């Protein structure tokens, strides 16, 4: 029998009533203080992240590095006292290869080497690909272009993220279709290749990769991104030399392979009062193959691992079963999240709530809730607990990619997303700049403490 409707009626009727009462008890405040003290003075988060980044490295789905990360995570969870299991999934397997070369040449003899990366899922060029370059300021401008202008050319879309957005994830969301859809839009108009401006706000030398997709019944053409600094320079040359023809030369040997077997890594602390009711907490273990996946999402899985370690260390006995999940394949398919949601539904599990950390390891700012009005009101009621810890965001918002599929199986479940400061995140995201050295130790520890405290408060309901 599915107890979710009854559970959530009880949960949020109690929550609504409790908003009229003082929410800040001395016992709860003391436990939260002990959590933060453990994280900041006896924490393992920074060393665990160092190992994941430096000893294992980038963890693209289907790679040996991804498998090593799975095995390390399983053993690490066990060492922290969790009961673990591996949840088998089938995942896409794409490899970048060893060749990524990009040049532009003008008719007056100007040459410039561009710093770029193939987009994840792209086909290769099958040797050197050359074509006249045509620039568009946005994906919408390309969609409006006459096919005769595009046919036989390589399309360059120089669409920048919106710097006016204070929340940088909104700027990213506005540009995401550029990366995902541009190759098929260009191919439908007869283009032979696409080049996009990297999805980053800074003008820097780091190209950003990320998933792209091919529409059915449209030719698959190579797709890559160049760094923002080179995109600016290329644009300036085209604008300042309108009579010069520009040729783009590119070579990539990336390719896709048959699906591979991989695993989600699960670790549990069994509940004492309501063990059949589960709170899922996690992030994604996979990363892109450039950089080390330190912020995306090494920091996220380590946040959650450290939160569980701290709760065990202080002797906390949860009411509900706490399940830590390191999801595999968020970056290019979300097979880990989708398969997990299907699996728990088939097993008729009762899922009380889910929490995800997948926005980097910067200073914590709060939590968002993908849920009902009552669930968001309960979240807002937690603000007094975190006032002394500089958290202020407790509002309706996004949960996360990995936990998102749970909504299909459990429509009433609240999905909570951990929100760190976002201003520097897209300087690293999906780029060679996403390395361990760019994660601040104290900010990472504060994030783990915030998540552990949030888990504790949620479990108390």
C-alpha positions as CSV (number, residue, x, y, z in Angstrom):
1,X,0.0,0.0,0.0
2,X,1.3,3.5,-0.9
3,X,1.4,5.6,2.3
4,X,2.7,8.7,0.7
5,X,-0.5,10.8,0.7
6,X,-1.2,10.0,4.4
7,X,2.5,10.7,5.4
8,X,2.5,14.0,3.7
9,X,-0.8,15.1,5.0
10,X,0.5,14.5,8.5
11,X,3.9,16.0,7.8
12,X,2.7,19.3,6.5
13,X,-0.4,19.7,8.7
14,X,2.1,19.5,11.5
15,X,4.5,21.9,9.7
16,X,1.8,24.5,9.1
17,X,0.8,24.5,12.7
18,X,4.4,24.7,13.9
19,X,4.9,28.0,12.1
20,X,2.8,29.6,14.8
21,X,5.0,28.2,17.5
22,X,8.7,29.2,18.2
23,X,10.7,26.9,15.9
24,X,14.1,27.5,17.5
25,X,14.5,25.0,20.4
26,X,17.7,25.0,22.5
27,X,18.2,21.2,21.9
28,X,18.0,21.6,18.1
29,X,20.2,24.6,18.1
30,X,22.8,22.7,20.1
31,X,22.8,19.8,17.7
32,X,23.2,22.1,14.7
33,X,26.1,23.8,16.5
34,X,27.8,20.4,17.1
35,X,27.4,19.5,13.4
36,X,29.1,22.7,12.3
37,X,31.9,22.3,14.9
38,X,32.6,18.8,13.6
39,X,32.6,19.9,10.0
40,X,34.9,22.8,10.6
41,X,37.4,21.3,13.1
42,X,37.3,17.5,12.5
43,X,36.1,17.3,8.9
44,X,37.1,14.8,6.2
45,X,35.4,16.6,3.3
46,X,38.4,18.3,1.8
47,X,40.6,15.3,1.9
48,X,37.9,13.1,0.5
49,X,37.4,15.5,-2.4
50,X,41.1,15.7,-3.0
51,X,41.3,11.9,-3.3
52,X,38.4,11.8,-5.7
53,X,39.8,14.6,-7.9
54,X,43.5,13.8,-7.8
55,X,43.8,10.1,-7.3
56,X,40.8,9.2,-9.5
57,X,40.3,12.2,-11.7
58,X,37.6,13.1,-14.2
59,X,34.8,10.5,-14.2
60,X,33.0,10.5,-17.5
61,X,30.2,7.8,-17.7
62,X,31.5,4.5,-19.0
63,X,35.2,5.2,-18.3
64,X,37.6,3.3,-16.1
65,X,37.9,6.4,-13.9
66,X,34.1,6.2,-13.3
67,X,34.4,2.6,-12.3
68,X,37.3,3.4,-9.9
69,X,35.2,6.2,-8.4
70,X,32.3,3.7,-7.8
71,X,34.5,1.2,-6.1
72,X,36.2,3.9,-3.9
73,X,32.8,5.4,-3.0
74,X,31.4,2.0,-1.9
75,X,34.4,1.4,0.4
76,X,34.4,4.9,1.7
77,X,30.7,4.7,2.7
78,X,31.4,1.4,4.4
79,X,34.3,3.0,6.3
80,X,31.9,5.6,7.7
81,X,29.5,3.0,9.0
82,X,26.9,2.9,6.2
83,X,25.3,-0.2,4.8
84,X,26.1,-0.1,1.1
85,X,24.9,-1.6,-2.2
86,X,25.5,-1.1,-5.9
87,X,22.5,-0.4,-8.2
88,X,23.3,-1.6,-11.7
89,X,22.3,0.7,-14.6
90,X,23.0,0.8,-18.4
91,X,24.6,4.1,-19.4
92,X,25.7,5.9,-22.6
93,X,29.4,5.6,-23.5
94,X,31.0,8.5,-25.5
95,X,34.7,9.2,-25.7
96,X,36.4,12.4,-26.7
97,X,39.4,10.8,-28.4
98,X,42.8,12.4,-28.7
99,X,42.3,14.9,-31.5
100,X,40.7,18.3,-31.0
101,X,42.1,21.0,-33.3
102,X,40.4,24.3,-34.3
103,X,41.7,27.1,-36.6
104,X,40.3,30.0,-38.4
105,X,41.9,31.4,-41.6
106,X,41.0,34.5,-43.4
107,X,41.5,35.3,-47.1
108,X,44.2,37.8,-46.3
109,X,46.3,35.1,-44.6
110,X,45.4,35.6,-40.9
111,X,45.6,32.4,-38.9
112,X,44.4,31.9,-35.4
113,X,44.3,28.7,-33.3
114,X,41.1,28.4,-31.3
115,X,40.9,26.7,-27.9
116,X,37.9,24.4,-28.1
117,X,36.3,21.1,-26.9
118,X,33.9,18.7,-28.7
119,X,30.5,18.8,-27.2
120,X,29.5,15.6,-25.4
121,X,27.8,13.2,-27.8
122,X,29.1,14.9,-30.9
123,X,30.2,12.8,-33.9
124,X,33.8,13.2,-35.1
125,X,34.9,15.1,-38.2
126,X,36.3,12.0,-40.0
127,X,39.6,13.7,-40.7
128,X,40.0,17.4,-41.3
129,X,36.8,19.4,-41.8
130,X,36.9,22.8,-43.6
131,X,34.2,25.2,-44.4
132,X,33.4,28.9,-44.7
133,X,32.4,30.3,-41.4
134,X,29.1,32.2,-40.8
135,X,28.4,33.9,-37.5
136,X,25.0,34.3,-35.8
137,X,24.4,36.2,-32.6
138,X,22.0,33.7,-31.2
139,X,20.3,30.4,-31.8
140,X,17.1,32.2,-32.6
141,X,18.9,34.2,-35.3
142,X,20.1,30.9,-36.9
143,X,16.6,29.5,-36.8
144,X,15.4,32.6,-38.8
145,X,18.2,32.4,-41.4
146,X,17.5,31.3,-44.9
147,X,19.0,27.9,-45.7
148,X,20.9,29.3,-48.7
149,X,23.0,31.4,-46.3
150,X,24.0,28.3,-44.2
151,X,24.3,25.5,-46.7
152,X,27.8,24.0,-46.9
153,X,29.2,26.2,-44.1
154,X,30.3,25.9,-40.5
155,X,28.0,27.8,-38.2
156,X,29.4,29.9,-35.4
157,X,26.8,31.0,-32.8
158,X,28.3,33.7,-30.5
159,X,25.5,33.8,-28.0
160,X,26.6,35.0,-24.6
161,X,25.1,34.2,-21.2
162,X,23.0,37.0,-19.8
163,X,25.3,39.0,-17.5
164,X,22.3,40.9,-16.1
165,X,21.0,37.9,-14.3
166,X,22.0,37.9,-10.6
167,X,21.4,34.2,-10.2
168,X,23.8,32.7,-12.7
169,X,21.8,29.5,-13.1
170,X,19.1,31.6,-14.8
171,X,21.7,32.9,-17.3
172,X,22.8,29.3,-17.9
173,X,19.2,28.1,-18.4
174,X,18.6,30.8,-21.0
175,X,21.6,29.5,-23.1
176,X,21.2,25.8,-22.5
177,X,19.3,25.2,-25.8
178,X,22.3,26.8,-27.7
179,X,24.5,23.9,-26.7
180,X,21.9,21.2,-26.8
181,X,20.1,22.0,-30.1
182,X,22.4,24.1,-32.3
183,X,23.9,21.2,-34.3
184,X,20.5,19.9,-35.5
185,X,19.2,23.4,-36.2
186,X,22.3,24.1,-38.3
187,X,22.2,20.7,-40.0
188,X,18.6,21.1,-41.0
189,X,19.7,24.2,-42.9
190,X,22.6,22.4,-44.6
191,X,25.5,23.3,-42.4
192,X,28.4,20.9,-42.2
193,X,29.5,21.7,-38.6
194,X,28.8,24.0,-35.6
195,X,30.9,26.0,-33.2
196,X,29.3,27.7,-30.2
197,X,30.5,30.2,-27.6
198,X,31.2,28.4,-24.3
199,X,28.5,28.7,-21.7
200,X,30.4,30.8,-19.2
201,X,30.1,34.4,-18.0
202,X,33.8,35.3,-17.8
203,X,36.0,36.0,-20.8
204,X,38.7,33.4,-20.3
205,X,40.8,30.8,-22.1
206,X,38.8,27.8,-20.8
207,X,36.4,26.1,-23.2
208,X,33.4,24.4,-21.7
209,X,31.9,21.1,-22.9
210,X,28.5,19.6,-22.1
211,X,25.8,17.5,-23.6
212,X,24.3,18.1,-27.1
213,X,21.6,16.1,-28.8
214,X,20.8,15.2,-32.4
215,X,17.2,15.3,-33.6
216,X,15.8,12.3,-35.4
217,X,15.9,12.2,-39.2
218,X,18.5,15.1,-39.4
219,X,22.1,14.7,-40.4
220,X,24.6,14.5,-37.5
221,X,27.3,17.1,-37.9
222,X,30.3,17.8,-35.6
223,X,29.7,20.2,-32.7
224,X,32.2,22.0,-30.5
225,X,32.6,24.9,-28.2
226,X,35.4,27.5,-28.1
227,X,36.4,29.5,-25.0
228,X,34.8,32.9,-24.5
229,X,38.0,34.8,-25.0
230,X,38.5,33.2,-28.5
231,X,34.8,33.7,-29.3
232,X,35.3,37.5,-28.6
233,X,38.4,37.6,-30.7
234,X,36.8,35.7,-33.6
235,X,33.8,38.0,-33.5
236,X,35.9,41.1,-33.5
237,X,37.9,39.9,-36.5
238,X,34.7,39.2,-38.5
239,X,33.2,42.6,-37.6
240,X,36.4,44.6,-38.3
241,X,37.1,42.8,-41.6
242,X,33.8,42.6,-43.4
243,X,35.4,42.0,-46.8
244,X,37.5,39.1,-45.6
245,X,36.3,35.5,-46.1
246,X,36.8,33.4,-43.0
247,X,37.4,29.6,-43.2
248,X,37.1,27.3,-40.2
249,X,39.3,24.2,-39.9
250,X,38.4,21.6,-37.3
251,X,39.3,18.0,-36.5
252,X,37.9,15.8,-33.8
253,X,37.9,12.0,-33.4
254,X,35.3,11.7,-30.7
255,X,32.8,8.8,-31.0
256,X,30.0,6.9,-29.3
257,X,30.1,3.3,-28.3
258,X,27.4,0.8,-27.2
259,X,25.9,1.4,-23.8
260,X,27.9,0.2,-20.9
261,X,27.1,-1.3,-17.5
262,X,27.7,1.1,-14.5
263,X,26.3,1.6,-11.0
264,X,24.7,4.0,-8.6
265,X,26.3,3.7,-5.2
266,X,23.9,3.5,-2.2
267,X,24.6,3.8,1.5
268,X,22.0,3.8,4.3
269,X,21.5,4.6,7.9
270,X,18.4,2.7,8.9
271,X,15.7,4.7,10.7
272,X,14.6,3.9,14.3
273,X,11.0,5.0,14.3
274,X,9.9,4.9,10.6
275,X,12.5,2.7,8.8
276,X,10.2,2.2,5.8
277,X,10.1,5.9,5.1
278,X,13.2,7.0,3.1
279,X,14.9,10.3,2.7
280,X,17.2,10.2,-0.3
281,X,20.3,12.5,-0.3
282,X,22.9,12.7,-3.0
283,X,24.6,14.1,-6.0
284,X,26.2,12.7,-9.2
285,X,29.5,10.9,-9.1
286,X,30.1,11.2,-12.9
287,X,31.7,14.3,-14.4
288,X,32.9,15.5,-17.8
289,X,36.3,14.3,-18.9
290,X,37.9,17.6,-18.8
291,X,39.2,19.1,-15.5
292,X,38.5,16.9,-12.4
293,X,34.8,17.4,-11.8
294,X,35.7,19.2,-8.5
295,X,32.7,21.5,-8.3
296,X,30.5,19.5,-10.7
297,X,29.7,17.4,-8.9
298,X,32.6,16.2,-6.7
299,X,31.7,18.8,-4.2
300,X,28.1,17.7,-4.2
301,X,28.7,14.0,-3.5
302,X,31.3,14.9,-0.8
303,X,28.9,17.3,0.8
304,X,26.4,14.5,1.2
305,X,29.0,11.9,2.2
306,X,30.4,14.2,4.9
307,X,26.9,15.0,6.1
308,X,26.3,11.3,6.8
309,X,29.7,10.8,8.4
310,X,29.0,13.7,10.8
311,X,25.6,12.4,11.8
312,X,27.1,9.0,12.5
313,X,30.0,10.6,14.4
314,X,27.8,12.6,16.8
315,X,25.7,9.5,17.4
316,X,22.6,10.7,15.8
317,X,19.9,8.0,15.4
318,X,17.5,9.1,12.6
319,X,13.8,8.4,12.7
320,X,13.5,7.8,9.0
321,X,15.9,5.7,6.9
322,X,18.6,8.0,5.4
323,X,19.8,6.9,2.0
324,X,22.9,8.4,0.4
325,X,23.0,8.0,-3.4
326,X,25.9,8.7,-5.6
327,X,24.1,8.8,-9.0
328,X,25.9,7.9,-12.2
329,X,25.3,9.5,-15.6
330,X,23.7,12.9,-14.7
331,X,25.9,14.7,-17.3
332,X,24.8,12.9,-20.5
333,X,21.6,11.0,-20.0
334,X,20.5,11.0,-16.3
335,X,20.2,7.2,-16.5
336,X,21.2,7.0,-12.8
337,X,18.3,9.2,-11.6
338,X,15.8,7.7,-14.0
339,X,16.7,4.1,-13.2
340,X,16.7,4.8,-9.4
341,X,13.2,6.4,-9.6
342,X,11.9,3.4,-11.5
343,X,13.6,0.9,-9.2
344,X,12.2,2.4,-5.9
345,X,8.7,2.5,-7.4
346,X,8.9,-1.1,-8.5
347,X,10.0,-2.0,-4.9
348,X,7.0,-0.1,-3.6
349,X,9.2,2.0,-1.3
350,X,7.8,5.0,0.6
351,X,9.8,8.1,-0.1
352,X,9.5,10.9,2.4
353,X,11.7,13.5,0.8
354,X,14.9,14.0,-1.3
355,X,17.8,16.4,-1.2
356,X,20.4,17.1,-3.9
357,X,23.7,19.0,-4.0
358,X,24.8,19.8,-7.6
359,X,25.6,23.5,-7.7
360,X,29.2,23.5,-6.6
361,X,31.2,23.8,-3.5
362,X,31.0,27.5,-2.8
363,X,29.7,29.2,0.4
364,X,26.2,27.9,1.3
365,X,23.3,30.3,0.9
366,X,20.3,28.1,1.6
367,X,17.8,25.6,0.1
368,X,15.0,25.6,-2.5
369,X,12.0,23.3,-2.6
370,X,10.2,21.8,-5.6
371,X,7.0,21.1,-3.8
372,X,3.6,22.3,-2.7
373,X,2.9,25.6,-1.0
374,X,2.7,23.8,2.4
375,X,6.1,22.2,1.8
376,X,7.7,25.5,0.8
377,X,6.2,27.1,3.9
378,X,7.8,24.4,6.1
379,X,11.2,25.1,4.4
380,X,10.8,28.9,5.1
381,X,10.1,28.1,8.7
382,X,13.7,26.8,9.0
383,X,15.3,30.2,8.4
384,X,15.8,31.0,12.2
385,X,17.9,27.9,12.6
386,X,20.4,29.0,10.0
387,X,20.5,32.8,10.7
388,X,23.7,32.5,12.6
389,X,25.3,30.5,9.8
390,X,24.6,33.1,7.0
391,X,22.0,31.1,5.1
392,X,19.1,33.1,3.8
393,X,17.5,31.4,0.8
394,X,14.5,29.2,1.9
395,X,12.1,29.4,-1.0
396,X,10.4,27.6,-3.9
397,X,12.7,26.5,-6.6
398,X,14.5,23.6,-8.2
399,X,15.4,20.3,-6.6
400,X,17.9,18.7,-8.9
401,X,18.4,16.6,-12.1
402,X,19.1,13.3,-10.3
403,X,16.2,13.4,-7.9
404,X,13.8,15.0,-10.4
405,X,12.5,11.7,-11.7
406,X,11.2,10.8,-8.3
407,X,8.3,13.2,-8.9
408,X,6.9,10.8,-11.6
409,X,6.7,8.0,-9.0
410,X,5.8,10.2,-6.0
411,X,4.0,13.3,-7.1
412,X,3.7,14.7,-3.6
413,X,7.3,14.3,-2.6
414,X,9.2,17.5,-1.8
415,X,12.6,17.8,-3.6
416,X,15.1,20.1,-1.9
417,X,18.1,21.6,-3.7
418,X,21.1,22.9,-1.8
419,X,22.0,26.4,-2.9
420,X,25.6,27.7,-2.6
421,X,26.8,31.0,-4.0
422,X,26.7,30.8,-7.8
423,X,28.8,33.7,-9.0
424,X,31.9,31.8,-9.8
425,X,30.4,28.4,-10.7
426,X,30.2,29.0,-14.4
427,X,33.9,29.9,-14.5
428,X,34.6,26.2,-13.8
429,X,31.5,24.3,-15.0
430,X,32.4,21.6,-17.6
431,X,35.8,23.1,-18.2
432,X,39.5,22.2,-17.6
433,X,39.3,24.8,-14.8
434,X,37.0,22.6,-12.6
435,X,39.9,21.3,-10.5
436,X,40.4,20.6,-6.8
437,X,42.5,23.7,-6.3
438,X,39.5,25.9,-7.1
439,X,37.4,24.5,-4.2
440,X,37.8,26.4,-0.9
441,X,38.2,24.1,2.1
442,X,36.1,26.2,4.5
443,X,33.3,26.8,2.0
444,X,33.2,23.0,1.3
445,X,33.0,22.3,5.0
446,X,30.3,24.8,5.6
447,X,28.2,23.3,2.8
448,X,28.5,19.8,4.3
449,X,27.5,21.2,7.7
450,X,24.4,23.0,6.2
451,X,23.3,19.8,4.5
452,X,23.8,17.6,7.6
453,X,21.8,20.2,9.7
454,X,19.1,20.2,7.1
455,X,18.9,16.4,7.0
456,X,18.6,16.5,10.8
457,X,15.7,19.0,10.8
458,X,13.9,17.2,8.0
459,X,14.2,13.9,9.8
460,X,12.7,15.4,12.9
461,X,9.3,16.0,11.2
